[in-house]
Amino acid sequence: MLPIAKSLKQGKRGILERLDSGEVVIGDGGFVFALEKRGYVKAGPWTPEATVEHPEAVRQLHREFLRAGSNVLQTFTFYASEDKLENRGNYVAEKITCQKVNEAACDIAKEVATEGDALVAGGVSQTPSYLSCKDKAEVKAVFRKQLEVFMKKNVDFLIAEYFEHVEEAVWAVEVLKESGKPVAATMCIGPEGDMHGVPPGQCAVQLVNAGASIVGVNCHFDAETCLQTVKLMKEGLQAAKLKAHLMSQPLAFHTPDCGKQGFIDLPEFPFALEPRIVSRWDVQKYARKAYDLGIRYIGGCCGFEPYHIRAIAEELAPERGFLPEASEKHGSWGNSLSMHTKPWVRASVPPRDFSVEMHHHKNAFASQYTPHSFNLLFS
């Protein structure tokens, strides 16, 4: 059987060191949706004052993602810019300032990261200032205020995520590069490109030229659509003879019918999306497709719960050489169901020990026992 991650702690290696070596890096999942469902985030504003108000809830979610296999813990700083907190009525000078929210987010993520082999990434996202047509200097000043906290707390690397306009994403990358730390950049766009009509390939080129070492997409669209978009980014970089690592963090919802702005255009958004939730087998299929496309930073965004992240870690266990800690309580391919009290449930368990199969035949496992073939086994 493959070893469990907690027994594999080693000297800390940076994000680029890991990716340059060909290692699969697994991101975490969605925080605002998960914490809204748990009663700690207000839907609509989606701001992260929970880092100050309910740090224990944020800490526990980080811990669950870590146990599920996440190599990166992103600070819960989505929509944590000063202008966003003020814009949505969540700025209270004596309590929920931009600085306090970001500092608390860093402290919580760094605390949990020490429990495993995880890096901490400080994140910024799109701002009301840009959408209000503020100039470049004003928008950059907003990002710089968050960066000051990330530098003070010495996070491992930085992420500019959830940008609908590549122009603003480039400005964010330029600011984050001032840190001297590696920068990743992901846009919440589909194959049609950003809201100004800039195609994905050109978006990737602009982000890399601005200094991003990792580029890709997050949120707004399902895995299938996100992978199509990253493929276009990859082709754009190849055409421009530029190199960068690829990253994908899609929604955990099926969204084949959404428009250019993704799931926020759906009538079910945000309170009735449950029928669209992807299964863990869907996520394993996504992880395999992402890996085959050459993506090595694979995670999730809104809707991705820890069990989804565990599915990524289990699907790519042959390549990574170990299973996540949470797999101690989850037999691969459902083989723990052999202990179920109902005989018809026990009968659905495959006859082989798939964990042994994974250990002795990694390559065969990766090519033959995909979620698709799993469905065939049980049909």
C-alpha positions as CSV (number, residue, x, y, z in Angstrom):
1,M,0.0,0.0,0.0
2,L,1.2,3.5,-0.7
3,P,2.4,5.5,2.3
4,I,0.3,8.2,4.0
5,A,1.4,11.7,3.5
6,K,1.9,12.5,7.2
7,S,4.9,10.0,7.2
8,L,6.5,11.9,4.4
9,K,7.3,15.2,5.9
10,Q,10.5,16.7,4.5
11,G,12.5,19.9,4.2
12,K,10.4,22.7,2.9
13,R,10.7,23.3,-0.8
14,G,9.3,26.3,-2.7
15,I,6.5,26.2,-5.2
16,L,8.7,26.6,-8.2
17,E,11.2,24.0,-6.9
18,R,8.3,21.6,-6.7
19,L,6.8,22.4,-10.1
20,D,10.2,22.5,-11.8
21,S,10.9,19.0,-10.6
22,G,7.7,17.8,-12.2
23,E,5.9,17.3,-8.9
24,V,2.1,17.5,-8.8
25,V,1.0,20.3,-6.5
26,I,-2.5,20.0,-5.1
27,G,-4.3,23.2,-4.2
28,D,-7.1,23.7,-1.8
29,G,-10.9,24.2,-2.4
30,G,-13.5,26.9,-2.0
31,F,-13.7,28.9,1.2
32,V,-16.5,31.5,0.7
33,F,-19.1,29.0,-0.4
34,A,-18.1,26.4,2.3
35,L,-18.1,29.0,5.1
36,E,-21.3,30.6,3.9
37,K,-23.0,27.2,4.2
38,R,-21.6,26.8,7.6
39,G,-22.9,30.3,8.7
40,Y,-19.6,32.3,8.8
41,V,-19.7,34.2,5.5
42,K,-22.4,36.5,4.1
43,A,-23.6,35.6,0.6
44,G,-23.5,38.6,-1.7
45,P,-20.5,40.5,-0.3
46,W,-18.5,37.2,0.0
47,T,-15.9,39.0,2.1
48,P,-13.6,37.1,4.6
49,E,-14.1,38.9,7.9
50,A,-14.5,35.4,9.3
51,T,-10.7,35.4,9.8
52,V,-11.3,37.9,12.6
53,E,-14.8,36.9,13.7
54,H,-14.5,33.1,13.5
55,P,-10.9,32.1,13.2
56,E,-11.7,28.6,14.5
57,A,-13.9,27.9,11.5
58,V,-11.3,29.1,9.0
59,R,-8.6,27.1,10.8
60,Q,-10.7,23.9,10.7
61,L,-11.4,24.2,7.0
62,H,-7.7,24.7,6.2
63,R,-6.9,21.6,8.3
64,E,-9.5,19.5,6.4
65,F,-8.0,20.6,3.1
66,L,-4.5,19.8,4.4
67,R,-5.6,16.3,5.5
68,A,-7.3,15.8,2.1
69,G,-4.0,16.3,0.3
70,S,-3.5,20.1,-0.3
71,N,0.1,21.1,-0.8
72,V,-0.9,24.8,-0.8
73,L,-3.0,26.6,1.7
74,Q,-4.3,29.9,0.3
75,T,-4.8,32.7,2.8
76,F,-8.5,33.4,3.2
77,T,-8.1,36.8,1.7
78,F,-10.5,36.6,-1.3
79,Y,-12.2,40.0,-1.5
80,A,-10.0,41.2,1.4
81,S,-8.9,44.5,-0.2
82,E,-9.6,47.7,1.7
83,D,-12.0,49.0,-1.0
84,K,-14.0,45.8,-1.1
85,L,-14.5,45.7,2.6
86,E,-15.6,49.3,2.6
87,N,-17.7,48.8,-0.6
88,R,-19.7,46.0,0.9
89,G,-20.3,47.5,4.3
90,N,-18.0,45.2,6.2
91,Y,-15.3,47.6,7.2
92,V,-15.4,48.5,10.8
93,A,-12.3,50.5,11.7
94,E,-11.8,49.2,15.2
95,K,-12.4,45.6,14.3
96,I,-12.5,44.4,10.7
97,T,-9.8,46.4,8.9
98,C,-8.1,45.3,5.8
99,Q,-4.9,44.9,7.8
100,K,-6.5,42.8,10.5
101,V,-8.4,40.5,8.1
102,N,-5.2,39.9,6.0
103,E,-3.0,39.4,9.1
104,A,-5.4,37.0,10.7
105,A,-5.7,35.0,7.4
106,C,-1.9,34.7,7.2
107,D,-1.5,33.6,10.8
108,I,-4.2,31.0,10.5
109,A,-2.9,29.5,7.3
110,K,0.7,29.5,8.5
111,E,-0.3,27.8,11.7
112,V,-2.1,24.9,9.9
113,A,0.6,24.6,7.2
114,T,3.1,23.5,9.9
115,E,1.0,20.4,10.5
116,G,2.0,19.0,7.1
117,D,4.1,19.6,4.0
118,A,2.2,22.6,2.8
119,L,3.1,26.1,1.4
120,V,1.1,29.2,2.2
121,A,0.1,31.5,-0.6
122,G,-1.1,35.1,-0.1
123,G,-3.9,36.0,-2.5
124,V,-5.4,39.1,-4.0
125,S,-8.5,39.3,-6.3
126,Q,-10.3,41.8,-8.5
127,T,-11.3,45.1,-6.9
128,P,-14.2,47.6,-6.9
129,S,-11.6,50.3,-7.7
130,Y,-10.9,48.8,-11.1
131,L,-14.6,48.3,-11.9
132,S,-15.1,52.0,-10.8
133,C,-12.6,53.0,-13.4
134,K,-9.9,54.1,-11.0
135,D,-6.6,54.6,-12.6
136,K,-3.7,52.2,-12.6
137,A,-1.8,53.8,-9.7
138,E,-5.0,53.8,-7.5
139,V,-5.7,50.1,-8.2
140,K,-2.1,49.1,-7.6
141,A,-2.2,50.9,-4.3
142,V,-5.0,48.7,-3.2
143,F,-3.1,45.5,-4.0
144,R,0.1,46.9,-2.4
145,K,-1.7,47.3,0.9
146,Q,-2.4,43.6,1.0
147,L,1.1,42.8,-0.2
148,E,2.6,44.7,2.7
149,V,0.8,42.2,5.1
150,F,1.9,39.2,3.1
151,M,5.5,40.4,3.2
152,K,5.3,41.1,6.9
153,K,3.9,37.5,7.5
154,N,6.4,36.0,5.0
155,V,4.1,33.8,3.0
156,D,5.8,31.4,0.6
157,F,4.4,32.7,-2.6
158,L,1.6,34.9,-4.0
159,I,-1.5,34.4,-6.1
160,A,-3.5,36.9,-8.2
161,E,-6.8,35.1,-8.6
162,Y,-10.3,35.6,-9.8
163,F,-9.8,38.3,-12.4
164,E,-12.3,39.0,-15.2
165,H,-10.1,41.5,-16.9
166,V,-6.5,40.7,-17.9
167,E,-5.6,44.4,-17.6
168,E,-6.3,44.4,-13.8
169,A,-4.7,40.9,-13.4
170,V,-1.5,42.3,-15.0
171,W,-1.5,45.2,-12.6
172,A,-1.9,42.8,-9.7
173,V,1.0,40.6,-10.9
174,E,3.2,43.6,-11.3
175,V,2.6,44.6,-7.7
176,L,3.0,41.1,-6.3
177,K,6.4,40.7,-8.2
178,E,7.7,43.6,-6.1
179,S,8.0,41.1,-3.3
180,G,10.6,39.0,-5.1
181,K,8.5,35.9,-4.4
182,P,7.0,33.6,-7.0
183,V,3.7,34.7,-8.4
184,A,0.8,32.7,-9.8
185,A,-2.1,34.3,-11.7
186,T,-5.5,32.8,-12.5
187,M,-8.4,34.3,-14.3
188,C,-12.1,33.5,-13.9
189,I,-12.7,33.3,-17.7
190,G,-13.9,30.7,-20.2
191,P,-12.7,29.9,-23.7
192,E,-14.3,33.2,-25.0
193,G,-11.7,35.2,-23.1
194,D,-11.9,38.0,-20.6
195,M,-14.7,40.6,-20.3
196,H,-12.9,42.9,-22.8
197,G,-12.7,40.1,-25.4
198,V,-9.0,39.3,-24.9
199,P,-8.6,35.6,-25.8
200,P,-7.2,33.1,-23.2
201,G,-3.9,32.6,-25.0
202,Q,-3.2,36.3,-25.1
203,C,-4.2,36.6,-21.4
204,A,-1.6,34.0,-20.5
205,V,1.0,35.8,-22.6
206,Q,0.4,39.1,-20.9
207,L,0.4,37.5,-17.4
208,V,3.8,35.8,-18.0
209,N,5.3,38.9,-19.5
210,A,4.2,40.8,-16.3
211,G,6.1,38.3,-14.2
212,A,3.8,35.3,-13.4
213,S,5.5,32.0,-13.2
214,I,2.3,30.0,-13.0
215,V,-0.9,30.8,-15.0
216,G,-4.3,29.4,-15.4
217,V,-8.0,29.7,-14.4
218,N,-10.1,29.5,-11.3
219,C,-13.8,29.7,-10.5
220,H,-16.8,30.7,-12.7
221,F,-16.8,27.5,-14.8
222,D,-16.8,23.7,-14.4
223,A,-13.7,21.5,-14.8
224,E,-14.4,20.7,-18.5
225,T,-14.7,24.3,-19.5
226,C,-11.7,25.3,-17.3
227,L,-9.5,22.7,-19.0
228,Q,-10.5,23.9,-22.4
229,T,-9.5,27.4,-21.3
230,V,-6.1,26.3,-19.9
231,K,-5.5,24.4,-23.1
232,L,-5.9,27.7,-25.1
233,M,-3.6,29.4,-22.6
234,K,-1.0,26.7,-23.1
235,E,-1.2,27.1,-26.9
236,G,-0.9,30.8,-26.6
237,L,2.3,30.5,-24.5
238,Q,3.7,28.0,-26.9
239,A,3.0,30.2,-29.9
240,A,4.8,33.1,-28.1
241,K,7.7,30.8,-27.1
242,L,7.1,31.5,-23.4
243,K,7.3,29.1,-20.6
244,A,5.2,28.9,-17.4
245,H,3.6,26.3,-15.2
246,L,-0.1,25.7,-15.7
247,M,-2.8,25.8,-12.9
248,S,-6.4,24.9,-12.7
249,Q,-8.9,25.5,-9.9
250,P,-12.5,25.1,-11.3
251,L,-15.9,25.1,-9.7
252,A,-17.3,21.9,-8.2
253,F,-20.5,22.4,-10.2
254,H,-21.6,21.2,-13.6
255,T,-22.1,24.4,-15.7
256,P,-22.4,23.4,-19.4
257,D,-25.2,25.9,-19.9
258,C,-23.7,29.0,-18.4
259,G,-22.8,32.2,-20.4
260,K,-19.6,34.1,-20.6
261,Q,-19.7,35.2,-17.0
262,G,-20.0,31.6,-15.8
263,F,-22.1,30.3,-13.0
264,I,-23.1,33.7,-11.6
265,D,-25.5,34.0,-14.6
266,L,-27.3,30.8,-13.7
267,P,-30.8,31.1,-12.0
268,E,-29.7,28.7,-9.3
269,F,-26.8,31.0,-8.2
270,P,-25.9,31.0,-5.4
271,F,-28.4,29.1,-3.1
272,A,-29.7,26.3,-5.3
273,L,-26.6,24.9,-6.9
274,E,-26.6,21.6,-5.0
275,P,-28.1,19.5,-7.9
276,R,-25.1,20.6,-10.0
277,I,-22.4,19.4,-7.5
278,V,-19.8,17.1,-9.0
279,S,-19.2,13.7,-7.6
280,R,-15.8,12.6,-6.3
281,W,-15.6,10.4,-9.4
282,D,-16.1,13.5,-11.6
283,V,-13.2,15.1,-9.8
284,Q,-11.0,12.1,-10.3
285,K,-11.7,12.3,-14.0
286,Y,-10.9,16.0,-13.9
287,A,-7.6,15.4,-12.1
288,R,-6.5,12.8,-14.7
289,K,-7.5,15.1,-17.6
290,A,-5.7,18.0,-16.1
291,Y,-2.6,15.9,-15.5
292,D,-2.6,14.6,-19.1
293,L,-2.9,18.2,-20.3
294,G,0.3,19.1,-18.6
295,I,-1.2,20.9,-15.6
296,R,0.8,20.3,-12.4
297,Y,-0.9,22.7,-10.0
298,I,-4.4,21.2,-9.7
299,G,-7.0,22.3,-7.1
300,G,-10.5,23.7,-6.9
301,C,-12.6,26.7,-6.2
302,C,-16.2,27.4,-5.1
303,G,-18.0,24.2,-4.2
304,F,-14.8,22.1,-3.8
305,E,-15.0,20.5,-0.4
306,P,-12.2,18.5,1.3
307,Y,-13.5,15.2,-0.1
308,H,-13.2,16.6,-3.6
309,I,-9.6,17.5,-2.9
310,R,-9.0,14.0,-1.5
311,A,-10.3,12.6,-4.8
312,I,-7.6,14.6,-6.7
313,A,-4.9,13.3,-4.3
314,E,-6.2,9.7,-4.6
315,E,-6.4,9.8,-8.4
316,L,-2.9,11.1,-8.7
317,A,-1.4,9.0,-5.9
318,P,0.5,6.8,-8.3
319,E,2.3,9.8,-9.7
320,R,2.9,11.4,-6.3
321,G,3.9,8.2,-4.5
322,F,1.6,8.6,-1.5
323,L,-1.9,9.0,-0.3
324,P,-3.3,11.9,1.7
325,E,-3.8,11.5,5.5
326,A,-7.6,11.6,5.1
327,S,-7.4,8.4,3.0
328,E,-6.7,6.4,6.2
329,K,-10.5,6.6,6.6
330,H,-11.4,6.0,3.0
331,G,-10.6,2.8,1.1
332,S,-9.6,3.4,-2.5
333,W,-12.4,2.7,-5.0
334,G,-14.8,2.2,-2.2
335,N,-13.2,-1.0,-0.9
336,S,-14.0,-0.1,2.7
337,L,-17.7,-0.8,1.8
338,S,-16.7,-4.5,2.1
339,M,-17.5,-4.0,5.8
340,H,-21.0,-2.7,5.2
341,T,-23.9,-4.4,7.0
342,K,-26.0,-4.7,3.8
343,P,-24.9,-7.6,1.5
344,W,-25.9,-5.8,-1.7
345,V,-23.6,-2.9,-0.8
346,R,-20.8,-5.4,-0.1
347,A,-21.4,-7.0,-3.4
348,S,-20.7,-3.8,-5.2
349,V,-17.1,-3.7,-4.0
350,P,-14.4,-4.7,-6.6
351,P,-12.8,-8.1,-5.8
352,R,-9.2,-6.8,-6.0
353,D,-7.2,-4.8,-3.4
354,F,-6.8,-1.7,-5.4
355,S,-4.4,-0.2,-3.0
356,V,-2.0,-3.1,-3.7
357,E,-2.7,-2.6,-7.4
358,M,-1.7,1.1,-7.1
359,H,1.6,0.2,-5.3
360,H,2.8,-2.5,-7.6
361,H,1.5,-1.3,-10.9
362,K,1.4,2.5,-10.8
363,N,1.5,3.1,-14.6
364,A,-1.1,0.5,-15.3
365,F,-3.3,1.9,-12.6
366,A,-3.0,5.4,-14.0
367,S,-4.0,4.3,-17.5
368,Q,-6.5,1.6,-16.8
369,Y,-8.3,2.5,-13.6
370,T,-9.7,5.9,-14.4
371,P,-13.1,7.1,-13.1
372,H,-14.4,6.1,-16.6
373,S,-13.2,2.5,-16.2
374,F,-14.5,2.6,-12.6
375,N,-18.0,3.2,-14.0
376,L,-17.5,0.3,-16.3
377,L,-16.5,-2.0,-13.5
378,F,-19.7,-1.2,-11.6
379,S,-22.1,-1.0,-14.5
